[in-house]
Amino acid sequence: MTPATLMNRPRSDERGSATVVMLAVIAAVLTLTVSGLLLSCAVLASHRARAAADLAALAAAGALLQGEPSAAACQYAEVVATANHGRLQRCLAVGMDVWITTAVPAGMRGFGVATARSRAGPGPGLGLSPSR
């Protein structure tokens, strides 16, 4: 054999090294993909919780403006929150102000819930604030 032929010949201890590198690359890409999916589920649940809280607060404030009692306003809020895939956790109506807390489960089972709070009513300083 000539020296040029010996240089081009693969060494036996390097066989399969490209396979190992490709497996590592595939594992890294798969890990990043799954992490991205989990993050997007959490972001989506957060957006849904905020939308449910905002719309529920507006519905309750609208009911209060029409002269409905606080209990009826909170029932309207619960209906709107449920229609938006949420669950009403807290509804506090004081005067013309409404404070709402909603929870929306994350898209994947076992990954918790996203919660959001919202307020609707007259501008700050015009309504009564709840005791915290």
C-alpha positions as a printed NumPy array, in Angstrom:
array([[  0.   ,   0.   ,   0.   ],
       [  1.109,   3.487,  -0.699],
       [  1.26 ,   6.188,   1.959],
       [ -1.644,   8.091,   0.278],
       [ -3.867,   5.009,   0.492],
       [ -3.056,   4.566,   4.162],
       [ -4.035,   8.189,   4.957],
       [ -7.474,   7.9  ,   3.312],
       [ -8.327,   4.65 ,   4.968],
       [-10.659,   5.08 ,   8.009],
       [ -9.203,   4.162,  11.326],
       [-11.04 ,   1.474,  13.226],
       [-11.369,   3.531,  16.449],
       [-13.34 ,   6.318,  14.647],
       [-16.043,   4.093,  13.228],
       [-19.522,   5.094,  14.407],
       [-18.456,   8.46 ,  15.833],
       [-20.689,  10.33 ,  13.365],
       [-23.63 ,   8.232,  14.542],
       [-23.02 ,   9.224,  18.143],
       [-22.757,  12.907,  17.2  ],
       [-25.978,  12.751,  15.171],
       [-27.805,  11.033,  18.048],
       [-26.688,  13.838,  20.359],
       [-27.886,  16.472,  17.879],
       [-31.248,  14.728,  17.476],
       [-31.644,  14.477,  21.266],
       [-30.857,  18.187,  21.66 ],
       [-33.362,  19.18 ,  18.953],
       [-36.018,  16.925,  20.486],
       [-35.411,  18.418,  23.949],
       [-35.705,  21.962,  22.593],
       [-38.907,  21.078,  20.719],
       [-40.587,  19.567,  23.779],
       [-39.481,  22.528,  25.922],
       [-40.917,  24.936,  23.357],
       [-44.225,  23.077,  23.318],
       [-44.477,  23.159,  27.102],
       [-43.676,  26.867,  27.154],
       [-46.275,  27.608,  24.484],
       [-48.91 ,  25.681,  26.504],
       [-48.135,  27.834,  29.532],
       [-48.273,  31.063,  27.514],
       [-51.568,  30.053,  25.907],
       [-53.094,  29.234,  29.315],
       [-51.916,  32.605,  30.635],
       [-53.525,  34.458,  27.724],
       [-56.756,  32.523,  28.158],
       [-56.83 ,  33.259,  31.893],
       [-56.324,  36.984,  31.288],
       [-59.01 ,  37.09 ,  28.605],
       [-61.464,  35.168,  30.804],
       [-60.784,  37.485,  33.757],
       [-61.136,  40.66 ,  31.687],
       [-64.35 ,  39.576,  29.999],
       [-65.855,  38.266,  33.229],
       [-65.078,  41.55 ,  34.999],
       [-66.663,  43.532,  32.176],
       [-69.769,  41.338,  32.266],
       [-70.119,  41.775,  36.023],
       [-69.554,  45.537,  35.827],
       [-72.141,  45.768,  33.061],
       [-74.625,  43.931,  35.252],
       [-73.916,  46.298,  38.145],
       [-74.437,  49.309,  35.877],
       [-77.847,  47.905,  34.934],
       [-78.824,  47.777,  38.601],
       [-78.313,  44.048,  39.238],
       [-77.246,  42.981,  42.741],
       [-73.691,  41.859,  43.449],
       [-74.624,  38.162,  43.516],
       [-76.192,  38.358,  40.046],
       [-73.159,  40.249,  38.731],
       [-70.882,  37.482,  39.997],
       [-73.122,  34.871,  38.375],
       [-72.751,  36.689,  35.044],
       [-68.998,  36.723,  35.607],
       [-69.005,  32.981,  36.26 ],
       [-70.95 ,  32.275,  33.051],
       [-68.539,  34.381,  30.992],
       [-65.449,  32.852,  32.633],
       [-66.762,  29.339,  31.97 ],
       [-67.521,  30.225,  28.346],
       [-63.864,  31.241,  28.018],
       [-62.538,  27.905,  29.364],
       [-61.868,  29.383,  32.782],
       [-63.06 ,  28.905,  36.319],
       [-64.093,  31.818,  38.499],
       [-62.061,  31.686,  41.708],
       [-63.013,  34.988,  43.268],
       [-65.597,  37.639,  42.572],
       [-65.848,  40.732,  44.711],
       [-68.32 ,  43.459,  43.824],
       [-68.133,  46.618,  45.914],
       [-70.18 ,  49.575,  44.777],
       [-69.719,  49.763,  41.021],
       [-66.298,  48.052,  41.046],
       [-65.721,  44.359,  40.396],
       [-62.555,  42.379,  41.131],
       [-62.305,  38.976,  39.439],
       [-59.813,  36.122,  39.695],
       [-59.979,  33.286,  37.165],
       [-58.03 ,  30.084,  36.623],
       [-57.473,  28.216,  33.365],
       [-55.867,  24.77 ,  33.259],
       [-52.728,  24.426,  31.169],
       [-53.114,  22.578,  27.892],
       [-51.365,  19.453,  29.14 ],
       [-52.648,  17.46 ,  32.079],
       [-50.624,  17.796,  35.25 ],
       [-48.938,  21.101,  34.371],
       [-50.976,  23.288,  36.709],
       [-53.213,  26.256,  36.06 ],
       [-52.762,  29.843,  35.003],
       [-54.5  ,  32.478,  37.094],
       [-55.35 ,  36.068,  36.272],
       [-56.961,  38.993,  38.055],
       [-58.98 ,  41.791,  36.558],
       [-60.918,  44.834,  37.688],
       [-63.77 ,  46.663,  36.009],
       [-65.76 ,  49.677,  37.067],
       [-65.368,  53.436,  37.226],
       [-61.911,  54.959,  37.088],
       [-59.515,  54.698,  40.041],
       [-60.543,  56.795,  43.007],
       [-64.194,  56.895,  41.969],
       [-65.192,  53.523,  43.416],
       [-64.511,  51.796,  46.702],
       [-61.46 ,  49.61 ,  47.028],
       [-61.727,  46.177,  48.681],
       [-59.921,  45.393,  51.893],
       [-57.038,  43.055,  51.161]])
